[in-house]
């Protein structure tokens, strides 16, 4: 009831703000003369606009742009379709290993000349399908400059987590050089009970877990940008190392509290794994009024994971269950895009993308009680996909306020599986897209969108894996998996007010085919008899999804200045995710697995620019999510997460931040049926609860 009242109050506030656009013009106390606003939906933010926030990096600055949310462009097939909405010096980085958040965190705020924002369809040829794009433009300087950040997180029973990130950039003439390094270490401690009950909730067994683990990662990367004649050349690369371990002990007790056994879990993965990526692009003009860009990308990785669970129950033989996984994914991409000018109000782009993806997966299981190797379906699989995608788009400027981007991508791909699973399939997809933006006023934008999307395949779903932490749950490889397709209709309205405030509401409706979810995978012998049944990722037919999002950034100077202080800002983000599919086990309608119905985030901060101090707090909560296995329904609930922080930016070495986080608790309830879920008869209930102590974080970040 309390949450409902808050949502109603926020909606009422949003309606009042939208109905009073004059407020945005009346309050000019905080107006920034260096920020230009045009009726064509473009804005320019000079560094002075961000001074009150004492930013250290370009990421700090972009996060303070009113009404802008960073989109990293994940989840679709192809390099071109995964373009985000942030550019660096007018270019999209030719990398997949580095996300745009990391790239911006390496750019010192002092090296940002300005940031431009475009809020119209076809905002930039580098970002297909984006109606809102930010371009971070850096200063041209011969000095060496860079950023650094050192952080340590600790808790009484949590462990500790140190990390270090640094980068340095040097420019000489038309050539710039960048080198970056990052490292991350974590030592964890976990504890909590797990109760095993009958279908009527009578306690059978209780297990107390106590464990420790660790993760270590390090990465070294670099980039070179230069010109060769009229051609612009960018090259980048990264080498990454990863290692981890997990040791977990458990004591078993029966319903009366008597000790009946113990368990030891050992897992390692990744195990000294190395991955690398090489990428680059060349931009030049081959034909008159034509700009051509060629992008090349290659990456490879080793992914290893070993585990063992030893169980010793009183008066029973000791059992040892062991797994070993060795995967090697490879990806190569070549993309050419051509931008044509001289067509009046039309800007045409065409080109093609060729991609090759490969996964060599090796998996084995051994059970010492049976004394023999246990074979699972799709244990050793080689997955290969070749994809060719020609594309064309046209950005039509109807006038100062209206802009339309229309285009289509045709995909021709071939997927083959060999090894324990064999299959060969060819796909042809046509993916049209239309986006229209109406700049109603310099403060208000409406965006309408219709598009056909094809989801990216996770090649790991073709191979078998086992989760030893959840009762040796088998995720069986599925040779019949195909990409999920959806047709989406969406609308978005964005309004800015009070110079630094904004409100945005968006909604979409999706018609989905070949919905990806959990499906039963049956193993049969040569005579067709069922020998085993597992769960795996598969397609369950048609479905629908609908989403809504409300985002409000509200400066409170108009309220707090009369009582003597300024610089207070509140922010709210709320998401709603509805869905409906037909369950392959029961035949009834339900939600899509692992899709929380809603989540909400509240943030408030007080910037005291004169003193170099910032105080703030955040509060996040989300609904439970459900997974639907063939014989089990699983509910997982993350608790409320609250963070309080203080920053001081006038320290000689940089900005110091101290943060206290009350970690969200975790609860997992497993409802295991006698037979399949269609039987409706519960055979067992398993409840797992985890509580964490508050975490303390101290960080130092700076620029040079």
N, C-alpha and C positions, 0 to 999 in steps of 0.2 A: 504494500500500500504506500509506504514511504517513497519507494522508487517511482511509483506511478505518479505521485504528486509532484516529484521533482521533474519528471518528463513533461507533465502538463505545464508546469511553470516555465520550463525552458521553451516549449513550443509557443506559449503565450508571449514570452519575451521576444522570440524570433519574429512572430507576426507583428508585434508592435514596432520593431526595428524596421522591417520591410515596409510597413505602412507609413513610415515617417522618413523618407529619403532626405528631406531637408536637413535633418540632423547632421548628416555626413558633410554638409557644406557649411553649416553654422559653426561647428567646432573647429577652429583653425589654430588653436594655441599650440598644438604639437605638429603643425604642418611642416613638411620638409621641402624646402625650396628646390632641392636637388632631385626630387622625385616627380617626373613628368607623367601626367595622365592624359591619354588621348582617347577620342571616341572610337578608335579602331581596336581597342582592347589591348594596347601595348603600354607598358610602364617601364620606367628606368629607375633603379634604386642605387643611389650613390652611397659610399661608405658612411656618410654622416647619418643616414637614416638608421643605421644599426648601432651607433655609438652608445645609446642607452643600455644596450644588452651586453656590452663589453665582449664581443665575439673573439674567439681565438682562431677559429678556422672558417673556411667558406661554408661548411656544413652548419655551423652556428648561425650564420647569416641567412642562409636559405630557409632554415626552419622558422625564421622570424618574419618571413614575407606573408602579409595578410592574405588569407584565403587560398594559400598554396599548400598542397600535400604532395610529398615526394612519391612518385610511382616508379618502382624499379623494373616494371615490365616483365614479370615472371609468369610462367604457366602456359605459354602458347608454343606452338611448333615454329621453328625457324629463328634465325638470328634477327632478321628484319622485324618480325612481329613482336619481339621481346624488347623493343626499344622503350626506354623509360621516358621521363619528361624533364631530364636535366642534361644540359650540354656544357662542355668545358671549352671555352674559346670557340664556340660555334660548332664543335665536333662531338659526336657520340664516341666514347671510348671503345676501341676494338678489343674488348676483353669480356670474358664470362667469369673468370676466377675472382676478379675484383668487382664488388658491387659499387654503385655510385656513391653510397654513403661513405665507404672507406676512401674512395678517391677524393671526395670533397674534404674529408677530415685531414688530408695531407696538404691542403692548400692553406697557407697562412692568411688570416683575414687582412693583414696589412698588404698583401699582394693582390687583393681584389680591386680592380679599377672601378667596376660597376657590375650590377646584375640586372639583366633585362627580363621582363615577364611578358609573354604573349598569351592571350586568352581567346584565340580564334582557331577555327578548324584549319588544318594544314599549317599550323604555327611554324613548322620548320621541316624541311625535306629530310632531315636526319631522324625524325621521330614520327614514324608512320602511325596514324590513328590517334594521335594525342591532340586534345583541344586546349591544352594548357602546358606551356613549355617555359622553363627558366634557362637562361644562358649566363654562366659565370665567366666573366671576361677578366683576365689577369693583366697586371701591369707588365710592361716590357722593361726589364732591368737586368743589368749584368752582374748584380750581386748574387751571392749564394744565400738562399733563404729556405726556410723549412719549418717543420712543426715537430713537437715531441709531446708524448703523454705517458705518464707512469701512473699505474693504479694498483692498489692492493685492496682486496675484499677479504674480510675475516668474520668468523662467528664462533661462539663458544663451542658448539658441537658441529659446526659446519666444516671447518678447515680453513684454508686460505687460498687466495687466487691472485697472484701478481701478474701484471701484463705491462708490456712496453711497446709503444708504437712511435716511429720516427720517420721522417722523410726530409730530403734535401733536393733543391732544384737550383740549377744554374743556367743562365741564358747568355749566349754569345752570338750576337747578330741575329740571324734567322733560325739559329739552332738552340734548342733547350735540352737539358739533360736532367733526368730525375732518378734518384735511387731511394728505395724505401725498405724498411725493415719492421717486422712485427713479431712479437713473441707472446705466448699466452701459456700459463701454467695454472693448474687447478688441483687442489687436494680436497676431496669431499669426504664427509662422514654421513652415513645414512642410518636411520633407526626407525623402528615402528613395528606394530603388531599386524598379524594377518590371521583372521578367524575363518575356519572352515566349518560350515553348518549344514544341517540337513535341509531339504526343501521346505520344511516347516520352521526353519530358523533355530533349531536346537543345536547348541555348540557340540562339535565333534572333536575338533583339534585347534589349538592355538600355537602360532609360531611367532617367536620374537626375533627380529632381524637386527643385526648390528654389522655395519660394514664400512669400508673405506675404499676410495678409488682416486684416480688421478687422470688428468688429460694434459698433454704437452703439445704445443703447436708452435712452429716458427716458419716465417716466410720472408723471402728476399726477392725484391722485384726492381724493375727499372724501366725507363721509357726514354725514347729519343724522338724529338720533333724537329724537322728541318725542311728546307726547300731546296729543290734541285731544278734550277731554271724556273719555269712556271708551275712546276709540280710541287705539291705539298705532301710530305712523307711523314708518317707516324709509325713507330715501332715500339712494341712493349713486350715484356716477358715476366714470368714469375716462377719461382721454385718454392714448393711448400713441403714441410715435413710434419708428420703427425704421429703421436704415440699415446697409448692409454693403458690403464689397468683397473681392475675392479676385484675386490676381495670381500665376500659377504658370508657371514656366519649366521646360522639360525639354530635355535633350540626348539624342539617340539614338545608340546604338553597335551595331555588328553583333557577331557572335559572336567575332570576332578583336580587338575593341576599337576598330575604326576608326569615326570620326565619320561618321554618315550623315544627319544632319538635326537639326532642333530643333522645339520646339513652344512656343507662347505661349497661355495660357488667361487670359481676362479674364472675370470674372463680377461682377455686382452684384445684390443682392437680399436683403432688401427695399431699395427705393430711396426713402428719405424717406417711408415708408409711415405713414399715420395710421390709428388705429383708436380707437373709443370705445364705451362701454357706459353705459347708464342703467338703473337698477333700483330697485325699492322694494317695500314691502309695507305693508298696512294690516291691523291685527288688532283685532277688535271682537266684541261679542256682539249678534247680531241677534235671536236667539230665546232664551228661557229655557233654561238649562243647556246652551247651545251657544256654542262659541267658533269664530269664522270668521276665516280669514286669506286675503287676496287678494294674490298675488304677481305683479308685472309686470316684464318684462325685455326690453330691446332693445339689440342690439349690431350694429355694422357695422365693416368693415375694408377696407383696400386692401392687396392682396398683389401685389407686382411682382418680376420676376426677369428679368434679361438676361444672356446669356453669349455668348462667342465663343471658338473654338479655331482658331488659325492654325498650320498644319503646313507646314514647308518641308523636303522631302527632296531630297538631292543628285540632280540630273538628272531631277527630277520637278517638275511645276507646283505652285505654292503653292496650298493649299486653305484655304478659310475657311468654317467652319460656325458659324452664328449662330442663337440662339433668343431669343424674346421672349415673356414671359408676363405677363398682366394679369388678376388674379382679384379679385372683390369678393363676399365672403360677407356675408349678412345673416341675423339670427335674431331672432324675436319670440316671447315666451312670456307667456301669462296662465294663472294657476293659482288655483283656489279650493279650500280644504280646510276642512271643518267637523268639529269634535270635539264629540261628544255625551257628556254625563255623566248620572248618575242611573240607571245600569243595573246596579247592584250590582257584581259582579266583572267587568263588561265595560266596555271603553272603545272606542267605535265612532268611526271616522273615515270620511267619504265626501267626494267632490268630483269635480272634473274639471280637466283641463289641455288647453289649446289651444296649438299651436305652429306657426309658419310659418318655414321655412328656405329660403334661396335662395342659389345660387352662379352668378354670371355669369363664366365662364371664357373668356379669349381667349388663343390660343397660335399662334405662327407660327415657321417654320423656313426658313432660307435657306442654300443651298450654292453658293458662288461658282464652284466647279469646273464644275458643271453649268450655271451661269448662269441658273438659274430657281429659283423658290420650291418647296420640297419640301412637299407636303401630307401630313399624318398624320391618322389617324382621330380623330374627336371633338376636333378642334383648337379649335373655338368652340362652346361648349355652355352653355345656360341650364338649370340644374337647380332645380326647385321642389318643395317637399313641404309639405303641410298635414296636421297630425296632431291627432286628438281622442282623449283618453284619460280616460274615467270610471273611478273607482276606489272601492273600499270595503275596509275592514279592521276587524278586531275583535281587541282584546287582552284575553285571558281570564286572570284571576288565579285559578288553582286553589287556591292556598294560599301560605304564606310562601316556599316553595321552588320551586314550579312556576309557570311562566307560558308562555302560548302566544299567538303572534301569527299570525293567518291572514287572508289577503286576496287580492284579485285586481284586476288592471288589464286593461281591455279597450282595445285600440288599433284605431282606424279611421283609416287614412292613405291619401293619394293622392300619387303621385310622377309628375312629368312631366319629360321632357327635350325640348328643342327646339334647333334649330341644326343642326350637322353630324350630331348623333345625335337621333333622335326616338323617344320611347317614352312610354307611359302605363300605370301599374300602380296597382292598389288593393290594400292589405293589411289584413287583419283578424287580429289576434293576441290571444289570451287568455293572460295571464301570472299564474298563481296562485302563491302563496307561503305557506309554513307554517314557522314557527320556534318551537322549544320550548327553554326553558332550565330546567335543574335546578340550583339552588343547593345543592349537596351539603353544604357547610359554608361558613362565612365565608371560607375560603381556597380552596375548590374549586368550579368551575362547569363544567357540561357543556352544550353547545349542539348541537342537532340541527336540520338545515335541509333543506328540499326546495323547489325553485323552478324556474320556467320563465323564462328570460331571452331577450331579444332585443337583439343588439348594435347599437350606434350605427353609422350609415352615415357614411363619410367622403366628402363630395360631391366632393372632389378626385379620387377614383378614377373618376368619370364623365368626367373630362377628361384629355387627353393631356399628358404632361410628358416632359422629357428630362434625364437625369443626365449632364452633360458630363464629370464627373470619373471616370466608369467607362465609357469607350469609347462615349460618346453613347448610353447605354442608354435605350431608349424604354419608358416606362410608358404603355401605350395605354389610353385611356378605354374603359370597358366599360358600354354601355347596359343590359346584362342583369343587372347586379349587384343582389342582394337582400340583406337583413340576415341575418346568421348567427343561428340559434336554438339554444338548448341547454337540456336538462333536467339539473339538478344535484342530487345528493345529497351532503351534507357533514356532518361531525361535528368538534367542537372540544372539547378539555378544557384547562382553565386552572387552575393551582394556584399559590398564593402561599406563601412561606415566608421565615423570617428577616427579617420586617418589610419588607424592600425587595427581596426576591428573588422570582422567578417562573419558571415553566416552562409552556410552551404547545405543544400539538401539534394540528394540524388536517390534515384530509385531505378530498378531494372526488373525485367521479367524475362526468363529464359525458358525456351522449349528445348529439351535435351534429348538426344538419342544416343544409344549405346552408353548409358550412364555407368560410370565406373563406381564399383562398390565391392563389398565382400560377397563371394559366391562359394558354394560348396564345390570342391574338386574331388572327383571319385577316381580311385585307382582300381583297375581290374586286372585279373590274370589272363592267361591265354584263352581260357574258356569263357571269359566274360563275367566271371564271378567277382563281386566286390571284395577287395582285400583291405582297403583302408579308405577313409574319407577325411579330407582336410579342408581348411579355409584358404582362400587366396583372392587376389584382386582380379575382378572380371567385369563383364558387362551385363547389366540386368534390365536392358530395354529402355523404354521411354520414361522421362521424368520431367518435372518442372521445378524451377528454382526462382525465388524472388528475393530481392535485397533492398534494403533502405539504409541510408546513412544521413545523420544530422551532425554537422560540425559547426561549432560556434566559438569564435575568439572574441572576447569582450573586454576591452580596456575599461578600467574603472576610474580613470582620472576625473571624469565628470561627477562622480559620486564622492571621491576621496579628497580631491583638491580643496573643496570648501572647508574641510576639517583638518587641513595642514599637511597632507602627504600625497605623493603621486607615484606613478610607476607600477601600479598594481594591475595585473591582467589575469583573467580567468579563461579557461578553455574547456570545452566539453566535446567529446566525440562518442556517438552512439551508433551501433550497427545492429541491424536485424537481418537474419538469414533464414528465410523459410524454404522448404523443399518438400517434394512429395514424389515417391517412387513406389513401385509394386515390389513387395518383398518376394524374393525367389523361393523362400522356404515356406512361408505361410500363405502367400497369395494375397495378403492384405496391404493396404497403403501404409507407408511410414515415411519418416524423414531419411535423408541421406546420411550414411554413417559418418561419424567424426566431423560433424558440422554443428557447432553450438548455435542455438536459436538466437542469442543476442550477447553482446558484450558492450561495456561502457567504460569510459575513462574520463576522470575529472582532474584538471590541473589548475593550480593557482601559483603565481610568482609575483614577487615584489622586487623590482629593480631600483636600487639606490645608487644611481650612476655617480653622484658626487663622492660617495664613500667607497665605491668599488664593491659594494655588497649586493648579493642577491639571495633572497629567501624564497623557498618554494615547497610545495607538497603536491603529491599526486595520489590518486585513489582509483583502482581498477577492479572490476568484477565482471564475471561472465557466467552464462548458463552452463549447465552440465552438457557434455556431449556423449553420444551413444554409438557403440559399434554393434553390428548385428552379425554374429557368426552363425553357422548352421545349427549348432546346438547350444549357443550361449548368447545372452544379451549382456553387454558390458556398459556400465555407466561410470564416467570419470568426471570428477568435480574439482576444479581448482578454487581455492578459497580467495578471499579478498587480499589484494596486495596494496600496501600503503608505503609511500616513500616520502621522507622529509629531508631537505638538503639546504645547505648554505654554501655560497661561493664568495671568494674574495679575489678580486682581479688586480689589485694594486701591489701584490707581492712582487718582489724584484725578479724572481725566477719565472713568474707566470701566474696562472690562475689556480688557486687551491679550492678544491671542492670536498666537502665532508657530507656524507649521505648515510642515513639510517633507513633500512628497508625491513619492514615487517613482512617476511616472506609468506606467500599464500600457502596454506596447508593443502594437502592433496588427499583425496579419498577415491578409491576404486572399488566398485561393487560388481561382482561377477555372478550372474544368474545362470546356472548351468542346468540344462534340461535333461530329463530321462528320454533319450532319443533326440529328435530334432526339436527346434522351437515350435514346430507345428503341433507337437503333442500337447503343449500347454501344461505339462507336468514338470515341476521343478524337482531336480534330483539333488542339487547342491547349491549353496550360496557361499561365496567367498568375499569377505570384507577386508580391505587393506586400507590403513590410514597412516599418513605420514605428517609429522609436525616438525617445523624448522624454527630455529631460534632467529632472532633479528640479526641482520647482517650489517656490518659497519664497512663503509667504503671511504678511502682517502685517495685523492688523485691530484696530480700536478700536471698541468698542460701549459704549453707556451709556444712561442714562435721566435724565429731568429732570421 
